[in-house]
Amino acid sequence: MQLFLFEFFLGGLIFLSEKRPFDLLNAALNNPVLIKLKGSVEIRGTLNSFDVHMNLVLDNAEELENGDLKRKLGSIFLRGDTVVFISPA
């Protein structure tokens, strides 16, 4: 699967680049990310590593509730099939 990034301007469309999902995850390595899990759980932390199943290892992880810190988790492993989305934090 390939993801295409586009930029919209004044009703026009410019093709910027072609990216694959793992290219985006590689770019997020060692950077803060926000992850939403099944069950509406939100986790924020530094992406340490991932694999082809989207299993993730985060450092300095925190659980959020309504955007506010609920508890600090430290270094954690998240199973890939629980991940709904990942975005830059």
C-alpha positions in Angstrom: 0.0 0.0 0.0 1.3 3.4 -0.9 0.3 6.7 0.6 0.3 9.8 -1.6 0.8 13.2 -0.1 -0.8 16.2 -1.8 -0.9 19.9 -1.2 -4.0 21.9 -2.0 -3.9 25.5 -2.9 -6.4 27.9 -4.5 -8.5 25.1 -5.8 -5.5 23.4 -7.4 -3.6 20.3 -6.5 0.2 19.7 -6.5 1.7 16.3 -6.2 4.4 16.5 -3.5 5.7 13.0 -3.0 5.0 9.3 -2.8 5.4 7.8 0.7 4.8 4.4 2.2 3.4 4.0 5.7 6.7 2.6 7.0 8.5 5.6 5.5 6.4 7.9 7.7 7.0 5.7 10.8 10.8 5.7 10.1 10.6 9.5 10.0 8.8 9.5 13.4 11.5 7.4 15.1 13.0 9.1 18.2 10.3 11.7 18.0 7.2 12.3 20.1 4.1 10.6 18.8 0.4 10.4 19.9 -1.1 7.0 19.6 -4.8 6.2 19.9 -5.6 2.6 20.8 -8.9 0.6 20.6 -11.1 1.5 23.5 -10.3 5.3 23.1 -7.0 5.0 25.1 -4.5 7.7 24.1 -0.7 7.3 24.7 1.9 9.9 24.1 5.6 9.1 24.0 8.8 8.9 22.0 8.7 6.2 19.3 11.7 3.9 19.9 11.0 1.1 17.5 8.3 -0.7 15.4 7.9 -3.8 13.3 5.9 -5.0 10.3 2.9 -5.8 12.6 3.0 -2.2 13.9 4.0 -3.4 17.3 5.5 -0.3 18.9 8.0 0.5 21.7 7.7 3.9 23.3 9.9 5.6 25.8 8.7 8.3 28.3 5.1 7.1 27.6 2.2 8.8 29.2 -1.5 7.8 29.2 -3.8 10.8 28.4 -7.4 11.3 29.3 -9.2 14.2 27.4 -5.8 15.5 26.4 -4.5 15.7 30.0 -1.9 13.5 31.7 -3.6 10.5 33.5 -0.5 8.6 34.4 3.2 8.1 33.5 4.0 4.7 32.0 7.7 4.9 31.2 9.0 2.5 28.5 6.2 0.4 27.1 5.4 -2.1 24.3 2.1 -1.7 22.4 0.7 -4.6 20.4 0.1 -3.5 16.8 -3.5 -4.8 16.5 -4.6 -2.4 19.2 -3.3 0.7 17.3 -6.0 2.9 15.7 -3.7 5.7 14.6 -0.3 7.3 15.1 0.4 11.0 14.7 3.2 13.5 15.6 2.7 14.8 19.1 
